[in-house]
Amino acid sequence: MKQQNSQSEPGSKAERKVFHFLNYKWHFMAISIFFFVASLYLLFTKGLNYGVDFLGGIKLVYQFSGDLNEGNIRGQIEGLGLGDVQVVSFGESSKRQFLIKTKAIDGRNVTDEITSKLKTLDAQAELVSEENVGPKVGAELRKRGVFAVVLTWVLILVYVGIRFDFLFAPGAIVALIHDIVIPIGFFALLGKEFNLPILAALLTITGYSVNDTIVIYDRVRENLKKLPASIPLTQVINQSLTETLSRTIVTSLTVFFVLLVVFLIGGPVLHDFAFCMLLGIVFGSYSTIFIASPVYLGLQKIFPHHGLQRHSKKK
């Protein structure tokens, strides 16, 4: 990126070099728009692979001693009349584990029936884990999950509006929606299971992203007060982003490397959670710079007499 010397602050020993982040805002916003629109398209066309947590039903994980595939297992349990049964390989292939998802049927012990059938296929087949959620409970959890995310956005909008001013708040919310929708789009694309741990990951991403945004907003507000009013707002924001850049990079990389280790060696239980968090860290780190800040700049230009005003001019 281009660099230039900004006007020095009174009493400063040297002029700071400022990165022209906002010169590249349209490039990064184009990337974001592409991923955002693609995510919405996948969400409304392909949909999410909701887990038992949200749909209700039974989720079973079996471990086998021999080499089997999804077709062998599905063919073995087709005669039980369970309707649509999902069978997928689970975890590392060397462990020979398969995940089976099916609906619960009143008056029948579906788990025992499936286990009995699989024992005829492999006498050493072992039920490793079982989850059972009623359909009404699953639907209620899905509603509460959506409500939790939306409520979080509203509370953040109010907090940022009070803590700074309401020209700052929309940028934070746009960045948050961006950071949440894109990981969801990846889950729709890859057919990964969307369950309560993934919802927890999305809420964690929300907290991480807004924290990064508030740090930068706080520096913008501080610079608006102390820098001469003759300095353009674009340059003030660029300087604020430059001053917080090292903090953003160090924090993001620290979290990224920890999540990468969890993703690689954390096992199937934590794999999707870490994957969602990694996406959130990547998109959330640059959305603060190239989404939240430009939105604030645009709103300040549209409503020049609102928000923080710069009255004094320091020489």
C-alpha positions in Angstrom: 0.0 0.0 0.0 1.0 3.6 -0.5 2.4 5.5 2.5 2.6 9.2 3.2 3.6 11.4 6.1 0.7 12.7 8.0 0.6 16.0 9.7 2.4 15.7 12.9 0.7 16.1 16.2 1.7 19.1 18.4 4.7 18.1 20.4 5.3 14.9 18.5 9.0 14.0 17.7 8.3 12.6 14.3 5.6 12.4 11.7 3.8 9.1 11.5 3.5 7.2 8.3 -0.2 6.5 7.4 -1.4 3.6 5.3 -4.1 4.6 2.9 -6.5 1.9 3.8 -9.6 3.7 2.6 -8.1 4.0 -0.9 -8.7 0.3 -1.2 -12.1 0.2 0.4 -14.0 -0.6 -2.9 -11.7 -3.5 -3.7 -12.3 -5.2 -0.4 -16.0 -4.3 -0.3 -16.3 -5.9 -3.8 -14.8 -9.1 -2.3 -17.1 -8.9 0.6 -20.2 -8.3 -1.5 -19.3 -11.4 -3.6 -18.9 -13.7 -0.6 -22.0 -12.2 1.1 -24.3 -12.5 -2.0 -23.0 -16.0 -2.7 -23.6 -17.0 1.0 -27.2 -15.7 0.8 -27.8 -17.6 -2.5 -26.5 -20.8 -1.0 -28.5 -20.3 2.2 -31.8 -19.8 0.3 -31.2 -22.4 -2.4 -29.2 -25.2 -0.8 -30.0 -24.5 2.8 -28.2 -25.5 6.0 -27.6 -29.1 7.1 -29.3 -28.6 10.5 -28.2 -31.0 13.2 -30.3 -33.0 15.6 -30.1 -30.0 17.9 -32.4 -28.0 15.6 -34.4 -30.5 13.6 -35.0 -33.1 16.3 -34.3 -36.8 15.9 -31.5 -39.3 16.7 -27.8 -38.9 15.9 -25.7 -42.1 16.4 -22.0 -42.6 15.9 -20.8 -46.2 15.3 -17.3 -47.7 15.1 -16.7 -50.7 13.0 -13.8 -53.3 12.8 -13.9 -53.8 9.1 -13.8 -51.7 6.0 -17.3 -50.4 5.2 -18.8 -47.5 3.3 -22.0 -45.4 3.5 -23.7 -47.6 1.0 -23.1 -50.8 3.0 -24.5 -49.3 6.2 -27.5 -47.6 4.5 -28.5 -50.7 2.7 -28.4 -52.7 6.0 -30.9 -50.4 7.7 -33.2 -49.5 4.8 -35.6 -52.3 5.7 -36.4 -50.7 9.1 -38.7 -48.2 7.5 -37.1 -45.1 9.1 -37.5 -42.9 6.0 -34.7 -40.6 5.0 -31.5 -41.8 6.9 -28.3 -39.9 6.6 -25.0 -41.9 6.8 -21.7 -40.2 6.5 -18.1 -41.1 7.4 -17.2 -39.5 10.8 -13.7 -38.4 11.8 -10.5 -40.0 10.5 -11.0 -42.8 8.1 -8.6 -45.0 10.0 -11.0 -45.0 13.0 -13.8 -46.5 10.8 -16.6 -44.4 12.4 -19.8 -43.5 10.7 -22.5 -40.9 11.7 -26.1 -41.9 11.3 -29.0 -39.4 11.6 -32.6 -40.4 11.5 -36.0 -39.3 12.9 -37.4 -40.7 16.2 -40.5 -42.8 15.9 -43.0 -43.0 18.8 -43.3 -46.5 20.3 -40.0 -47.8 18.7 -36.5 -48.0 20.1 -34.8 -46.9 16.9 -31.3 -47.0 18.4 -31.6 -50.7 19.4 -33.1 -51.6 16.0 -30.2 -49.9 14.1 -27.6 -51.5 16.4 -29.1 -54.9 15.9 -29.0 -54.5 12.1 -25.5 -53.3 12.1 -24.3 -56.2 14.3 -25.3 -58.5 11.5 -23.1 -56.6 9.2 -20.2 -56.4 11.7 -20.4 -58.3 14.9 -17.9 -55.9 16.6 -19.9 -52.7 15.6 -20.0 -50.4 18.6 -22.2 -47.5 19.4 -19.8 -44.7 20.4 -22.3 -41.8 21.0 -26.0 -41.1 20.9 -28.0 -37.8 20.8 -31.8 -37.7 21.0 -33.8 -34.5 20.6 -37.5 -34.2 20.1 -38.8 -32.2 17.1 -40.6 -29.6 19.2 -37.4 -29.0 21.2 -35.3 -28.8 18.1 -37.7 -26.2 16.6 -37.7 -24.2 19.8 -33.8 -24.2 19.9 -33.7 -23.0 16.3 -36.0 -20.1 17.1 -34.0 -19.2 20.2 -30.8 -19.4 18.3 -32.0 -16.8 15.7 -33.4 -14.7 18.5 -30.1 -14.7 20.3 -28.1 -13.5 17.3 -30.6 -10.8 16.4 -30.8 -9.6 20.1 -27.0 -9.4 20.2 -27.0 -7.2 17.1 -29.6 -4.9 18.6 -27.8 -4.6 21.9 -24.5 -3.8 20.1 -26.3 -1.2 18.0 -27.6 0.5 21.1 -24.3 0.2 22.9 -22.2 1.6 20.1 -24.7 4.4 19.5 -24.6 5.5 23.2 -20.8 4.9 23.6 -19.9 6.8 20.5 -22.7 8.1 18.4 -25.3 6.6 16.1 -23.2 7.3 12.9 -20.7 4.7 14.2 -23.3 2.1 15.1 -24.5 1.1 11.5 -20.9 0.3 10.4 -20.5 -2.1 13.4 -23.7 -3.9 12.6 -23.0 -4.2 8.9 -19.6 -5.6 9.7 -21.2 -8.1 12.2 -23.8 -9.3 9.7 -21.0 -9.7 7.1 -18.9 -11.7 9.6 -21.9 -14.0 10.5 -23.5 -14.6 7.1 -20.2 -15.6 5.2 -19.3 -18.5 7.6 -22.9 -19.7 7.4 -22.6 -19.6 3.6 -19.5 -21.8 3.8 -21.4 -24.3 6.0 -24.2 -24.4 3.4 -21.7 -24.8 0.5 -19.8 -27.7 2.2 -22.9 -29.3 3.8 -21.4 -29.2 7.2 -23.7 -29.8 10.1 -25.2 -26.7 11.7 -25.8 -27.3 15.4 -25.6 -25.6 18.8 -21.7 -25.5 19.0 -21.7 -23.7 15.6 -24.3 -21.2 16.9 -22.0 -20.7 19.9 -19.1 -20.1 17.5 -21.1 -17.4 15.6 -21.9 -15.6 18.8 -18.2 -15.8 19.8 -17.3 -14.3 16.4 -19.8 -11.5 17.1 -18.1 -10.6 20.3 -14.6 -10.8 18.8 -15.5 -8.7 15.8 -17.3 -5.9 17.7 -14.4 -5.7 20.2 -12.0 -5.1 17.3 -14.4 -2.5 15.8 -14.8 -0.7 19.1 -11.0 -0.4 19.5 -10.7 1.3 16.2 -13.8 3.4 16.7 -12.3 4.6 20.0 -9.1 5.6 18.3 -11.1 7.5 15.6 -13.0 9.4 18.2 -9.8 10.2 20.1 -8.2 11.5 16.9 -11.2 13.5 15.9 -10.9 15.4 19.2 -7.1 16.0 19.2 -6.2 16.4 15.5 -6.7 19.8 13.7 -10.1 20.2 12.1 -8.4 21.0 8.8 -7.3 17.4 8.5 -9.9 15.5 6.3 -11.9 12.8 8.0 -10.5 10.2 5.5 -7.0 10.9 6.8 -8.1 10.8 10.4 -9.6 7.3 9.9 -6.6 6.1 8.0 -4.3 7.3 10.8 -6.5 5.6 13.4 -6.5 2.4 11.5 -2.7 2.6 11.1 -2.2 3.2 14.9 -4.3 0.2 15.8 -3.0 -2.1 13.0 -0.3 -3.8 15.0 -2.8 -4.6 17.7 -5.3 -6.0 15.2 -2.6 -8.2 13.5 -1.2 -9.6 16.8 -4.6 -10.3 18.3 -5.9 -11.9 15.1 -2.9 -14.1 14.5 -2.7 -15.2 18.1 -6.4 -16.4 18.0 -6.0 -17.8 14.4 -3.0 -20.0 15.3 -4.7 -21.4 18.4 -7.9 -22.2 16.4 -5.7 -23.7 13.6 -4.2 -26.2 16.1 -7.7 -27.0 17.4 -8.9 -27.5 13.8 -6.0 -29.8 12.9 -5.8 -32.0 16.0 -8.9 -31.2 18.0 -10.9 -34.2 16.6 -14.3 -34.3 14.9 -16.1 -32.8 17.9 -14.2 -29.5 17.7 -13.4 -29.6 14.0 -16.4 -27.7 12.7 -16.4 -25.3 15.6 -12.8 -24.3 14.9 -13.5 -24.1 11.2 -16.3 -21.6 11.8 -14.2 -19.6 14.1 -11.3 -19.5 11.6 -13.6 -18.1 9.0 -14.9 -15.5 11.4 -11.4 -14.4 12.4 -10.3 -14.0 8.8 -13.4 -12.1 7.6 -13.9 -10.3 10.9 -10.4 -8.9 11.0 -10.6 -7.1 7.6 -14.3 -6.2 7.9 -13.5 -3.8 10.8 -11.0 -2.0 8.5 -12.7 -2.2 5.1 -16.4 -2.4 6.1 -17.1 -0.7 9.4 -14.8 2.2 8.9 -15.9 3.1 5.3 -19.6 2.8 6.4 -18.9 5.4 9.1 -17.1 7.6 6.6 -20.0 7.4 4.2 -22.6 8.2 6.8 -20.6 11.2 8.0 -20.5 12.6 4.5 -24.3 12.0 4.1 -25.0 13.6 7.5 -22.2 16.1 8.0 -24.0 18.0 10.8 -24.7 14.9 12.9 -22.4 12.8 15.1 -19.1 14.0 16.5 -18.3 17.6 15.5 -14.8 19.1 15.2 -15.0 22.7 16.3 -11.5 23.5 17.4 -8.4 23.8 15.1 -5.1 23.1 16.6 -2.0 24.6 15.1 
